[in-house]
């Protein structure tokens, strides 16, 4: 699998651009901003967008997904965060909807596998940062979103955050093998073993 990253955006969010060698089909994990710039990059490289897969519905991960997807490209998100696109008051009371509308919004559930040209993404529901936060496994590596970063973990003090759920999700993370690469929603890549050893927020967790 070819993995590229775009992080030139206000929050330094990693938008992971995935494809198989020789394929013109691209899948993007998370898309908060810079839709026009990413569209231009895909055009320049002769790539076609097959899908956008969102780890969660926070603005820095999802705001412009609907713009880049247009009318024909599906956007996937866990069912518990999908409400952010349709009923922001239910998901984040008191706030205007900061997310652009999505024409083809498809919901994910735990264990669901998305098959693309040459690779698959397995959905792992990892709530805590948001109710519907998900990580994605493929080719013995993990796209962790805002579950785990190099040296840190996702916050739970935002609206709909849940510290108890986050502890359970982090315990799942620690069941993975030490050599599993981790591609987070912010910051540099890491491994499960490195985070198990040095991440202060994982000390004392089960795993």
BADRENBA-166338 format. One record per atom (N, C-alpha, C): x, z, y; residue number from 0. Coordinates in steps of 0.05 Angstrom, whole numbers, padded with zeros to 5 digits. Layout:
// residues N
+--------+--------+--------+-----+
!      X !      Z !      Y !   n !
+--------+--------+--------+-----+
!      X !      Z !      Y ! NUM !
...
+--------+--------+--------+-----+
// end
This chain:
// residues 207
+--------+--------+--------+-----+
!      X !      Z !      Y !   n !
+--------+--------+--------+-----+
!  00017 !  00000 ! -00024 !   0 !
!  00000 !  00000 !  00000 !   0 !
!  00018 !  00000 !  00025 !   0 !
!  00010 ! -00016 !  00045 !   1 !
!  00023 ! -00016 !  00071 !   1 !
!  00008 !  00003 !  00089 !   1 !
!  00023 !  00021 !  00102 !   2 !
!  00011 !  00041 !  00120 !   2 !
!  00024 !  00039 !  00147 !   2 !
!  00008 !  00034 !  00167 !   3 !
!  00017 !  00034 !  00195 !   3 !
!  00002 !  00055 !  00210 !   3 !
!  00012 !  00063 !  00233 !   4 !
! -00002 !  00084 !  00249 !   4 !
! -00002 !  00076 !  00278 !   4 !
! -00024 !  00082 !  00291 !   5 !
! -00027 !  00078 !  00320 !   5 !
! -00034 !  00105 !  00332 !   5 !
! -00017 !  00116 !  00349 !   6 !
! -00022 !  00142 !  00361 !   6 !
! -00020 !  00142 !  00391 !   6 !
! -00021 !  00119 !  00403 !   7 !
! -00020 !  00117 !  00432 !   7 !
! -00047 !  00121 !  00444 !   7 !
! -00056 !  00146 !  00446 !   8 !
! -00082 !  00152 !  00456 !   8 !
! -00081 !  00180 !  00468 !   8 !
! -00102 !  00188 !  00483 !   9 !
! -00100 !  00213 !  00499 !   9 !
! -00093 !  00238 !  00483 !   9 !
! -00101 !  00240 !  00458 !  10 !
! -00096 !  00264 !  00442 !  10 !
! -00075 !  00260 !  00421 !  10 !
! -00062 !  00238 !  00421 !  11 !
! -00041 !  00233 !  00401 !  11 !
! -00052 !  00233 !  00373 !  11 !
! -00077 !  00224 !  00370 !  12 !
! -00089 !  00223 !  00343 !  12 !
! -00077 !  00200 !  00327 !  12 !
! -00072 !  00205 !  00302 !  13 !
! -00062 !  00184 !  00284 !  13 !
! -00085 !  00167 !  00273 !  13 !
! -00085 !  00142 !  00280 !  14 !
! -00104 !  00123 !  00268 !  14 !
! -00088 !  00108 !  00247 !  14 !
! -00094 !  00113 !  00222 !  15 !
! -00079 !  00101 !  00199 !  15 !
! -00090 !  00074 !  00192 !  15 !
! -00073 !  00054 !  00192 !  16 !
! -00081 !  00026 !  00187 !  16 !
! -00071 !  00019 !  00159 !  16 !
! -00089 !  00014 !  00140 !  17 !
! -00082 !  00010 !  00112 !  17 !
! -00088 ! -00018 !  00103 !  17 !
! -00070 ! -00029 !  00086 !  18 !
! -00075 ! -00055 !  00074 !  18 !
! -00057 ! -00057 !  00049 !  18 !
! -00064 ! -00076 !  00032 !  19 !
! -00048 ! -00082 !  00009 !  19 !
! -00029 ! -00105 !  00015 !  19 !
! -00005 ! -00105 !  00004 !  20 !
!  00013 ! -00127 !  00008 !  20 !
!  00000 ! -00154 !  00002 !  20 !
!  00002 ! -00173 !  00020 !  21 !
! -00009 ! -00199 !  00016 !  21 !
! -00039 ! -00202 !  00023 !  21 !
! -00052 ! -00180 !  00029 !  22 !
! -00080 ! -00181 !  00036 !  22 !
! -00084 ! -00183 !  00066 !  22 !
! -00105 ! -00197 !  00075 !  23 !
! -00111 ! -00198 !  00103 !  23 !
! -00132 ! -00178 !  00111 !  23 !
! -00140 ! -00161 !  00092 !  24 !
! -00161 ! -00141 !  00097 !  24 !
! -00148 ! -00114 !  00105 !  24 !
! -00159 ! -00101 !  00125 !  25 !
! -00148 ! -00077 !  00136 !  25 !
! -00170 ! -00055 !  00136 !  25 !
! -00163 ! -00031 !  00129 !  26 !
! -00181 ! -00008 !  00132 !  26 !
! -00167 !  00011 !  00151 !  26 !
! -00182 !  00022 !  00170 !  27 !
! -00171 !  00042 !  00189 !  27 !
! -00184 !  00069 !  00184 !  27 !
! -00167 !  00089 !  00182 !  28 !
! -00177 !  00117 !  00180 !  28 !
! -00175 !  00129 !  00208 !  28 !
! -00198 !  00135 !  00219 !  29 !
! -00202 !  00147 !  00246 !  29 !
! -00197 !  00127 !  00268 !  29 !
! -00215 !  00128 !  00288 !  30 !
! -00212 !  00110 !  00312 !  30 !
! -00227 !  00123 !  00335 !  30 !
! -00211 !  00138 !  00351 !  31 !
! -00223 !  00151 !  00374 !  31 !
! -00222 !  00134 !  00399 !  31 !
! -00199 !  00122 !  00405 !  32 !
! -00196 !  00107 !  00430 !  32 !
! -00180 !  00082 !  00424 !  32 !
! -00176 !  00065 !  00444 !  33 !
! -00159 !  00041 !  00443 !  33 !
! -00170 !  00020 !  00424 !  33 !
! -00196 !  00018 !  00422 !  34 !
! -00208 ! -00002 !  00404 !  34 !
! -00199 ! -00030 !  00411 !  34 !
! -00198 ! -00037 !  00437 !  35 !
! -00191 ! -00064 !  00445 !  35 !
! -00162 ! -00070 !  00438 !  35 !
! -00144 ! -00050 !  00442 !  36 !
! -00116 ! -00054 !  00436 !  36 !
! -00112 ! -00058 !  00406 !  36 !
! -00126 ! -00043 !  00390 !  37 !
! -00123 ! -00045 !  00361 !  37 !
! -00135 ! -00072 !  00351 !  37 !
! -00157 ! -00080 !  00363 !  38 !
! -00168 ! -00106 !  00357 !  38 !
! -00148 ! -00129 !  00362 !  38 !
! -00135 ! -00127 !  00385 !  39 !
! -00114 ! -00147 !  00392 !  39 !
! -00091 ! -00147 !  00372 !  39 !
! -00083 ! -00123 !  00363 !  40 !
! -00062 ! -00121 !  00344 !  40 !
! -00070 ! -00134 !  00317 !  40 !
! -00094 ! -00129 !  00308 !  41 !
! -00103 ! -00142 !  00283 !  41 !
! -00104 ! -00172 !  00286 !  41 !
! -00114 ! -00182 !  00309 !  42 !
! -00115 ! -00211 !  00313 !  42 !
! -00087 ! -00223 !  00312 !  42 !
! -00069 ! -00210 !  00325 !  43 !
! -00041 ! -00220 !  00327 !  43 !
! -00028 ! -00222 !  00300 !  43 !
! -00036 ! -00205 !  00281 !  44 !
! -00025 ! -00204 !  00254 !  44 !
! -00042 ! -00219 !  00234 !  44 !
! -00063 ! -00232 !  00243 !  45 !
! -00080 ! -00247 !  00225 !  45 !
! -00095 ! -00229 !  00205 !  45 !
! -00103 ! -00205 !  00214 !  46 !
! -00116 ! -00186 !  00196 !  46 !
! -00146 ! -00184 !  00203 !  46 !
! -00162 ! -00179 !  00183 !  47 !
! -00191 ! -00175 !  00187 !  47 !
! -00198 ! -00146 !  00180 !  47 !
! -00214 ! -00133 !  00197 !  48 !
! -00222 ! -00106 !  00192 !  48 !
! -00244 ! -00105 !  00171 !  48 !
! -00239 ! -00090 !  00149 !  49 !
! -00259 ! -00088 !  00127 !  49 !
! -00276 ! -00063 !  00131 !  49 !
! -00265 ! -00042 !  00142 !  50 !
! -00280 ! -00017 !  00145 !  50 !
! -00265 !  00002 !  00162 !  50 !
! -00280 !  00021 !  00174 !  51 !
! -00269 !  00044 !  00188 !  51 !
! -00278 !  00069 !  00173 !  51 !
! -00260 !  00086 !  00165 !  52 !
! -00267 !  00110 !  00150 !  52 !
! -00259 !  00134 !  00168 !  52 !
! -00278 !  00152 !  00173 !  53 !
! -00273 !  00174 !  00192 !  53 !
! -00270 !  00200 !  00177 !  53 !
! -00250 !  00215 !  00184 !  54 !
! -00247 !  00242 !  00172 !  54 !
! -00268 !  00261 !  00183 !  54 !
! -00275 !  00257 !  00209 !  55 !
! -00296 !  00275 !  00221 !  55 !
! -00305 !  00262 !  00247 !  55 !
! -00324 !  00275 !  00260 !  56 !
! -00337 !  00263 !  00283 !  56 !
! -00328 !  00273 !  00310 !  56 !
! -00305 !  00287 !  00312 !  57 !
! -00295 !  00294 !  00338 !  57 !
! -00287 !  00269 !  00354 !  57 !
! -00289 !  00271 !  00380 !  58 !
! -00286 !  00248 !  00397 !  58 !
! -00259 !  00234 !  00394 !  58 !
! -00238 !  00249 !  00389 !  59 !
! -00212 !  00237 !  00387 !  59 !
! -00208 !  00222 !  00360 !  59 !
! -00226 !  00225 !  00342 !  60 !
! -00225 !  00212 !  00316 !  60 !
! -00247 !  00191 !  00313 !  60 !
! -00267 !  00191 !  00330 !  61 !
! -00290 !  00174 !  00324 !  61 !
! -00303 !  00160 !  00348 !  61 !
! -00294 !  00165 !  00372 !  62 !
! -00309 !  00156 !  00396 !  62 !
! -00314 !  00126 !  00396 !  62 !
! -00293 !  00110 !  00392 !  63 !
! -00296 !  00081 !  00395 !  63 !
! -00297 !  00066 !  00368 !  63 !
! -00303 !  00080 !  00347 !  64 !
! -00306 !  00067 !  00321 !  64 !
! -00327 !  00045 !  00321 !  64 !
! -00349 !  00051 !  00335 !  65 !
! -00371 !  00032 !  00336 !  65 !
! -00364 !  00007 !  00352 !  65 !
! -00346 !  00010 !  00372 !  66 !
! -00338 ! -00013 !  00388 !  66 !
! -00320 ! -00032 !  00371 !  66 !
! -00301 ! -00020 !  00357 !  67 !
! -00283 ! -00037 !  00340 !  67 !
! -00298 ! -00049 !  00316 !  67 !
! -00317 ! -00034 !  00305 !  68 !
! -00332 ! -00044 !  00282 !  68 !
! -00351 ! -00066 !  00289 !  68 !
! -00362 ! -00065 !  00313 !  69 !
! -00382 ! -00086 !  00320 !  69 !
! -00406 ! -00085 !  00303 !  69 !
! -00418 ! -00108 !  00298 !  70 !
! -00443 ! -00109 !  00282 !  70 !
! -00439 ! -00112 !  00252 !  70 !
! -00415 ! -00121 !  00244 !  71 !
! -00412 ! -00129 !  00216 !  71 !
! -00394 ! -00111 !  00199 !  71 !
! -00380 ! -00093 !  00212 !  72 !
! -00361 ! -00076 !  00197 !  72 !
! -00373 ! -00048 !  00193 !  72 !
! -00373 ! -00038 !  00168 !  73 !
! -00384 ! -00011 !  00163 !  73 !
! -00365 !  00011 !  00173 !  73 !
! -00377 !  00033 !  00181 !  74 !
! -00363 !  00057 !  00189 !  74 !
! -00373 !  00079 !  00170 !  74 !
! -00354 !  00092 !  00156 !  75 !
! -00361 !  00112 !  00137 !  75 !
! -00354 !  00140 !  00148 !  75 !
! -00372 !  00159 !  00143 !  76 !
! -00368 !  00187 !  00151 !  76 !
! -00385 !  00205 !  00133 !  76 !
! -00376 !  00229 !  00128 !  77 !
! -00391 !  00248 !  00111 !  77 !
! -00419 !  00252 !  00124 !  77 !
! -00438 !  00256 !  00106 !  78 !
! -00466 !  00259 !  00115 !  78 !
! -00470 !  00283 !  00134 !  78 !
! -00453 !  00304 !  00132 !  79 !
! -00456 !  00327 !  00149 !  79 !
! -00446 !  00323 !  00177 !  79 !
! -00429 !  00302 !  00182 !  80 !
! -00420 !  00296 !  00208 !  80 !
! -00434 !  00271 !  00220 !  80 !
! -00448 !  00256 !  00203 !  81 !
! -00461 !  00232 !  00212 !  81 !
! -00482 !  00237 !  00234 !  81 !
! -00493 !  00261 !  00234 !  82 !
! -00513 !  00268 !  00255 !  82 !
! -00501 !  00267 !  00283 !  82 !
! -00475 !  00269 !  00286 !  83 !
! -00462 !  00268 !  00312 !  83 !
! -00467 !  00241 !  00326 !  83 !
! -00473 !  00220 !  00310 !  84 !
! -00478 !  00193 !  00321 !  84 !
! -00507 !  00190 !  00328 !  84 !
! -00525 !  00206 !  00318 !  85 !
! -00553 !  00202 !  00321 !  85 !
! -00568 !  00225 !  00335 !  85 !
! -00558 !  00249 !  00333 !  86 !
! -00571 !  00273 !  00344 !  86 !
! -00550 !  00293 !  00352 !  86 !
! -00537 !  00288 !  00375 !  87 !
! -00515 !  00305 !  00383 !  87 !
! -00525 !  00334 !  00388 !  87 !
! -00550 !  00337 !  00397 !  88 !
! -00560 !  00364 !  00402 !  88 !
! -00560 !  00381 !  00377 !  88 !
! -00566 !  00368 !  00354 !  89 !
! -00566 !  00383 !  00329 !  89 !
! -00538 !  00389 !  00319 !  89 !
! -00519 !  00372 !  00326 !  90 !
! -00492 !  00375 !  00316 !  90 !
! -00475 !  00392 !  00335 !  90 !
! -00479 !  00388 !  00361 !  91 !
! -00463 !  00402 !  00381 !  91 !
! -00480 !  00408 !  00405 !  91 !
! -00497 !  00429 !  00403 !  92 !
! -00517 !  00435 !  00423 !  92 !
! -00505 !  00437 !  00451 !  92 !
! -00520 !  00426 !  00470 !  93 !
! -00512 !  00428 !  00498 !  93 !
! -00494 !  00406 !  00509 !  93 !
! -00486 !  00387 !  00492 !  94 !
! -00467 !  00367 !  00500 !  94 !
! -00480 !  00339 !  00499 !  94 !
! -00473 !  00322 !  00518 !  95 !
! -00481 !  00294 !  00516 !  95 !
! -00466 !  00281 !  00493 !  95 !
! -00477 !  00260 !  00482 !  96 !
! -00464 !  00246 !  00460 !  96 !
! -00440 !  00230 !  00470 !  96 !
! -00416 !  00238 !  00462 !  97 !
! -00392 !  00223 !  00471 !  97 !
! -00385 !  00200 !  00453 !  97 !
! -00400 !  00195 !  00432 !  98 !
! -00393 !  00175 !  00412 !  98 !
! -00408 !  00149 !  00417 !  98 !
! -00394 !  00127 !  00416 !  99 !
! -00407 !  00101 !  00418 !  99 !
! -00424 !  00096 !  00393 !  99 !
! -00447 !  00083 !  00397 ! 100 !
! -00465 !  00079 !  00374 ! 100 !
! -00452 !  00061 !  00353 ! 100 !
! -00459 !  00065 !  00328 ! 101 !
! -00448 !  00050 !  00305 ! 101 !
! -00471 !  00034 !  00293 ! 101 !
! -00468 !  00008 !  00290 ! 102 !
! -00489 ! -00008 !  00278 ! 102 !
! -00493 ! -00003 !  00249 ! 102 !
! -00471 ! -00004 !  00234 ! 103 !
! -00472 !  00000 !  00204 ! 103 !
! -00458 !  00026 !  00197 ! 103 !
! -00472 !  00048 !  00200 ! 104 !
! -00461 !  00075 !  00193 ! 104 !
! -00469 !  00082 !  00165 ! 104 !
! -00449 !  00088 !  00148 ! 105 !
! -00454 !  00094 !  00120 ! 105 !
! -00444 !  00122 !  00114 ! 105 !
! -00459 !  00138 !  00100 ! 106 !
! -00452 !  00165 !  00095 ! 106 !
! -00437 !  00169 !  00068 ! 106 !
! -00418 !  00188 !  00069 ! 107 !
! -00402 !  00194 !  00046 ! 107 !
! -00410 !  00221 !  00034 ! 107 !
! -00404 !  00225 !  00008 ! 108 !
! -00407 !  00250 ! -00005 ! 108 !
! -00382 !  00257 ! -00020 ! 108 !
! -00379 !  00282 ! -00027 ! 109 !
! -00355 !  00291 ! -00041 ! 109 !
! -00351 !  00276 ! -00068 ! 109 !
! -00327 !  00267 ! -00073 ! 110 !
! -00321 !  00252 ! -00097 ! 110 !
! -00327 !  00222 ! -00096 ! 110 !
! -00340 !  00213 ! -00075 ! 111 !
! -00346 !  00185 ! -00073 ! 111 !
! -00320 !  00168 ! -00069 ! 111 !
! -00318 !  00146 ! -00084 ! 112 !
! -00295 !  00129 ! -00082 ! 112 !
! -00302 !  00103 ! -00068 ! 112 !
! -00286 !  00096 ! -00048 ! 113 !
! -00290 !  00071 ! -00034 ! 113 !
! -00269 !  00051 ! -00044 ! 113 !
! -00278 !  00029 ! -00053 ! 114 !
! -00260 !  00008 ! -00064 ! 114 !
! -00256 ! -00014 ! -00043 ! 114 !
! -00231 ! -00020 ! -00038 ! 115 !
! -00224 ! -00041 ! -00019 ! 115 !
! -00206 ! -00061 ! -00033 ! 115 !
! -00194 ! -00080 ! -00018 ! 116 !
! -00178 ! -00101 ! -00030 ! 116 !
! -00151 ! -00089 ! -00037 ! 116 !
! -00148 ! -00081 ! -00063 ! 117 !
! -00122 ! -00072 ! -00073 ! 117 !
! -00118 ! -00042 ! -00073 ! 117 !
! -00137 ! -00026 ! -00063 ! 118 !
! -00134 !  00003 ! -00064 ! 118 !
! -00161 !  00016 ! -00061 ! 118 !
! -00162 !  00042 ! -00067 ! 119 !
! -00187 !  00057 ! -00065 ! 119 !
! -00181 !  00083 ! -00050 ! 119 !
! -00202 !  00094 ! -00037 ! 120 !
! -00200 !  00120 ! -00024 ! 120 !
! -00220 !  00139 ! -00037 ! 120 !
! -00210 !  00161 ! -00047 ! 121 !
! -00228 !  00182 ! -00059 ! 121 !
! -00235 !  00202 ! -00037 ! 121 !
! -00260 !  00207 ! -00033 ! 122 !
! -00270 !  00226 ! -00013 ! 122 !
! -00268 !  00254 ! -00023 ! 122 !
! -00256 !  00272 ! -00007 ! 123 !
! -00255 !  00300 ! -00014 ! 123 !
! -00267 !  00315 !  00010 ! 123 !
! -00290 !  00328 !  00006 ! 124 !
! -00303 !  00342 !  00028 ! 124 !
! -00287 !  00368 !  00033 ! 124 !
! -00277 !  00371 !  00057 ! 125 !
! -00260 !  00393 !  00064 ! 125 !
! -00271 !  00406 !  00090 ! 125 !
! -00293 !  00419 !  00089 ! 126 !
! -00306 !  00430 !  00113 ! 126 !
! -00290 !  00453 !  00125 ! 126 !
! -00296 !  00459 !  00150 ! 127 !
! -00283 !  00481 !  00163 ! 127 !
! -00277 !  00473 !  00192 ! 127 !
! -00262 !  00452 !  00196 ! 128 !
! -00257 !  00441 !  00223 ! 128 !
! -00284 !  00431 !  00234 ! 128 !
! -00298 !  00416 !  00218 ! 129 !
! -00326 !  00409 !  00223 ! 129 !
! -00341 !  00411 !  00196 ! 129 !
! -00368 !  00411 !  00197 ! 130 !
! -00383 !  00413 !  00172 ! 130 !
! -00378 !  00390 !  00152 ! 130 !
! -00373 !  00366 !  00162 ! 131 !
! -00370 !  00343 !  00145 ! 131 !
! -00341 !  00333 !  00144 ! 131 !
! -00322 !  00349 !  00152 ! 132 !
! -00295 !  00339 !  00151 ! 132 !
! -00287 !  00331 !  00123 ! 132 !
! -00273 !  00309 !  00121 ! 133 !
! -00263 !  00299 !  00095 ! 133 !
! -00234 !  00291 !  00096 ! 133 !
! -00221 !  00295 !  00073 ! 134 !
! -00194 !  00283 !  00069 ! 134 !
! -00198 !  00261 !  00049 ! 134 !
! -00177 !  00244 !  00047 ! 135 !
! -00179 !  00220 !  00029 ! 135 !
! -00154 !  00218 !  00013 ! 135 !
! -00158 !  00215 ! -00014 ! 136 !
! -00136 !  00212 ! -00032 ! 136 !
! -00133 !  00183 ! -00041 ! 136 !
! -00108 !  00173 ! -00042 ! 137 !
! -00103 !  00146 ! -00052 ! 137 !
! -00074 !  00144 ! -00060 ! 137 !
! -00068 !  00131 ! -00082 ! 138 !
! -00040 !  00125 ! -00090 ! 138 !
! -00023 !  00150 ! -00089 ! 138 !
! -00034 !  00173 ! -00098 ! 139 !
! -00019 !  00198 ! -00099 ! 139 !
! -00010 !  00208 ! -00072 ! 139 !
! -00025 !  00201 ! -00051 ! 140 !
! -00020 !  00212 ! -00025 ! 140 !
! -00046 !  00220 ! -00012 ! 140 !
! -00044 !  00236 !  00009 ! 141 !
! -00068 !  00248 !  00022 ! 141 !
! -00069 !  00242 !  00051 ! 141 !
! -00092 !  00232 !  00061 ! 142 !
! -00097 !  00230 !  00089 ! 142 !
! -00114 !  00255 !  00096 ! 142 !
! -00102 !  00274 !  00110 ! 143 !
! -00113 !  00300 !  00113 ! 143 !
! -00130 !  00305 !  00137 ! 143 !
! -00131 !  00285 !  00155 ! 144 !
! -00147 !  00289 !  00180 ! 144 !
! -00137 !  00314 !  00194 ! 144 !
! -00157 !  00330 !  00203 ! 145 !
! -00150 !  00355 !  00217 ! 145 !
! -00152 !  00379 !  00199 ! 145 !
! -00148 !  00375 !  00173 ! 146 !
! -00147 !  00398 !  00154 ! 146 !
! -00119 !  00411 !  00156 ! 146 !
! -00098 !  00396 !  00152 ! 147 !
! -00071 !  00407 !  00153 ! 147 !
! -00053 !  00388 !  00168 ! 147 !
! -00036 !  00399 !  00185 ! 148 !
! -00015 !  00384 !  00199 ! 148 !
!  00012 !  00395 !  00190 ! 148 !
!  00033 !  00383 !  00200 ! 149 !
!  00060 !  00393 !  00195 ! 149 !
!  00063 !  00419 !  00211 ! 149 !
!  00062 !  00442 !  00197 ! 150 !
!  00066 !  00468 !  00209 ! 150 !
!  00041 !  00481 !  00220 ! 150 !
!  00018 !  00469 !  00216 ! 151 !
! -00006 !  00480 !  00227 ! 151 !
! -00031 !  00471 !  00211 ! 151 !
! -00054 !  00480 !  00219 ! 152 !
! -00080 !  00472 !  00206 ! 152 !
! -00100 !  00467 !  00228 ! 152 !
! -00123 !  00456 !  00221 ! 153 !
! -00144 !  00450 !  00240 ! 153 !
! -00157 !  00475 !  00251 ! 153 !
! -00166 !  00473 !  00276 ! 154 !
! -00179 !  00495 !  00289 ! 154 !
! -00208 !  00499 !  00278 ! 154 !
! -00218 !  00523 !  00280 ! 155 !
! -00245 !  00529 !  00271 ! 155 !
! -00261 !  00542 !  00294 ! 155 !
! -00250 !  00542 !  00318 ! 156 !
! -00264 !  00555 !  00340 ! 156 !
! -00281 !  00536 !  00357 ! 156 !
! -00282 !  00511 !  00349 ! 157 !
! -00300 !  00492 !  00362 ! 157 !
! -00328 !  00496 !  00352 ! 157 !
! -00347 !  00483 !  00366 ! 158 !
! -00375 !  00484 !  00356 ! 158 !
! -00376 !  00473 !  00327 ! 158 !
! -00390 !  00487 !  00310 ! 159 !
! -00393 !  00479 !  00282 ! 159 !
! -00369 !  00485 !  00265 ! 159 !
! -00348 !  00497 !  00276 ! 160 !
! -00326 !  00505 !  00260 ! 160 !
! -00333 !  00529 !  00242 ! 160 !
! -00320 !  00531 !  00219 ! 161 !
! -00326 !  00552 !  00200 ! 161 !
! -00301 !  00562 !  00186 ! 161 !
! -00292 !  00585 !  00194 ! 162 !
! -00266 !  00595 !  00184 ! 162 !
! -00267 !  00600 !  00154 ! 162 !
! -00289 !  00610 !  00144 ! 163 !
! -00291 !  00615 !  00115 ! 163 !
! -00289 !  00589 !  00099 ! 163 !
! -00303 !  00569 !  00109 ! 164 !
! -00302 !  00543 !  00096 ! 164 !
! -00274 !  00531 !  00097 ! 164 !
! -00260 !  00535 !  00120 ! 165 !
! -00233 !  00525 !  00122 ! 165 !
! -00215 !  00538 !  00102 ! 165 !
! -00218 !  00564 !  00098 ! 166 !
! -00201 !  00578 !  00078 ! 166 !
! -00205 !  00565 !  00050 ! 166 !
! -00229 !  00559 !  00043 ! 167 !
! -00234 !  00546 !  00017 ! 167 !
! -00222 !  00518 !  00016 ! 167 !
! -00224 !  00503 !  00038 ! 168 !
! -00212 !  00477 !  00038 ! 168 !
! -00182 !  00478 !  00037 ! 168 !
! -00170 !  00497 !  00050 ! 169 !
! -00141 !  00500 !  00048 ! 169 !
! -00132 !  00509 !  00021 ! 169 !
! -00148 !  00525 !  00007 ! 170 !
! -00142 !  00533 ! -00020 ! 170 !
! -00142 !  00508 ! -00038 ! 170 !
! -00161 !  00490 ! -00034 ! 171 !
! -00161 !  00464 ! -00049 ! 171 !
! -00135 !  00449 ! -00043 ! 171 !
! -00127 !  00447 ! -00018 ! 172 !
! -00103 !  00432 ! -00010 ! 172 !
! -00079 !  00442 ! -00026 ! 172 !
! -00078 !  00469 ! -00030 ! 173 !
! -00055 !  00480 ! -00044 ! 173 !
! -00055 !  00476 ! -00074 ! 173 !
! -00077 !  00465 ! -00085 ! 174 !
! -00077 !  00458 ! -00113 ! 174 !
! -00063 !  00432 ! -00119 ! 174 !
! -00057 !  00417 ! -00098 ! 175 !
! -00043 !  00391 ! -00101 ! 175 !
! -00013 !  00396 ! -00107 ! 175 !
! -00001 !  00376 ! -00119 ! 176 !
!  00027 !  00378 ! -00126 ! 176 !
!  00045 !  00378 ! -00101 ! 176 !
!  00068 !  00391 ! -00104 ! 177 !
!  00086 !  00394 ! -00081 ! 177 !
!  00096 !  00368 ! -00070 ! 177 !
!  00098 !  00347 ! -00086 ! 178 !
!  00110 !  00322 ! -00077 ! 178 !
!  00089 !  00303 ! -00065 ! 178 !
!  00064 !  00312 ! -00063 ! 179 !
!  00043 !  00294 ! -00051 ! 179 !
!  00048 !  00291 ! -00021 ! 179 !
!  00052 !  00266 ! -00012 ! 180 !
!  00055 !  00261 !  00017 ! 180 !
!  00029 !  00267 !  00031 ! 180 !
!  00031 !  00277 !  00056 ! 181 !
!  00008 !  00283 !  00072 ! 181 !
!  00010 !  00268 !  00098 ! 181 !
! -00011 !  00252 !  00104 ! 182 !
! -00013 !  00237 !  00129 ! 182 !
! -00035 !  00249 !  00146 ! 182 !
! -00027 !  00266 !  00166 ! 183 !
! -00047 !  00281 !  00180 ! 183 !
! -00060 !  00267 !  00204 ! 183 !
! -00080 !  00280 !  00215 ! 184 !
! -00093 !  00268 !  00238 ! 184 !
! -00078 !  00270 !  00264 ! 184 !
! -00057 !  00287 !  00265 ! 185 !
! -00040 !  00289 !  00288 ! 185 !
! -00012 !  00296 !  00279 ! 185 !
!  00008 !  00286 !  00292 ! 186 !
!  00036 !  00294 !  00286 ! 186 !
!  00048 !  00279 !  00263 ! 186 !
!  00072 !  00287 !  00255 ! 187 !
!  00087 !  00273 !  00235 ! 187 !
!  00076 !  00277 !  00207 ! 187 !
!  00084 !  00260 !  00188 ! 188 !
!  00077 !  00263 !  00160 ! 188 !
!  00092 !  00287 !  00149 ! 188 !
!  00082 !  00297 !  00126 ! 189 !
!  00094 !  00320 !  00113 ! 189 !
!  00088 !  00318 !  00083 ! 189 !
!  00092 !  00339 !  00069 ! 190 !
!  00085 !  00340 !  00040 ! 190 !
!  00071 !  00367 !  00035 ! 190 !
!  00056 !  00367 !  00013 ! 191 !
!  00043 !  00392 !  00005 ! 191 !
!  00063 !  00415 !  00001 ! 191 !
!  00086 !  00408 ! -00012 ! 192 !
!  00106 !  00428 ! -00018 ! 192 !
!  00118 !  00440 !  00008 ! 192 !
!  00123 !  00422 !  00027 ! 193 !
!  00135 !  00432 !  00052 ! 193 !
!  00116 !  00451 !  00066 ! 193 !
!  00090 !  00444 !  00066 ! 194 !
!  00071 !  00461 !  00080 ! 194 !
!  00066 !  00487 !  00064 ! 194 !
!  00067 !  00485 !  00038 ! 195 !
!  00064 !  00510 !  00022 ! 195 !
!  00087 !  00529 !  00029 ! 195 !
!  00111 !  00518 !  00034 ! 196 !
!  00134 !  00535 !  00038 ! 196 !
!  00137 !  00546 !  00067 ! 196 !
!  00129 !  00530 !  00087 ! 197 !
!  00135 !  00537 !  00114 ! 197 !
!  00112 !  00540 !  00133 ! 197 !
!  00089 !  00530 !  00125 ! 198 !
!  00066 !  00531 !  00144 ! 198 !
!  00055 !  00559 !  00145 ! 198 !
!  00057 !  00572 !  00169 ! 199 !
!  00049 !  00600 !  00170 ! 199 !
!  00019 !  00605 !  00166 ! 199 !
!  00003 !  00584 !  00170 ! 200 !
! -00026 !  00587 !  00166 ! 200 !
! -00034 !  00585 !  00137 ! 200 !
! -00015 !  00577 !  00120 ! 201 !
! -00021 !  00575 !  00091 ! 201 !
! -00010 !  00599 !  00076 ! 201 !
!  00004 !  00616 !  00089 ! 202 !
!  00015 !  00639 !  00075 ! 202 !
! -00007 !  00658 !  00067 ! 202 !
! -00007 !  00666 !  00041 ! 203 !
! -00029 !  00684 !  00032 ! 203 !
! -00053 !  00669 !  00021 ! 203 !
! -00053 !  00642 !  00024 ! 204 !
! -00075 !  00627 !  00013 ! 204 !
! -00071 !  00625 ! -00017 ! 204 !
! -00094 !  00620 ! -00031 ! 205 !
! -00093 !  00616 ! -00060 ! 205 !
! -00082 !  00589 ! -00066 ! 205 !
! -00065 !  00586 ! -00086 ! 206 !
! -00055 !  00560 ! -00093 ! 206 !
! -00026 !  00560 ! -00101 ! 206 !
+--------+--------+--------+-----+
// end
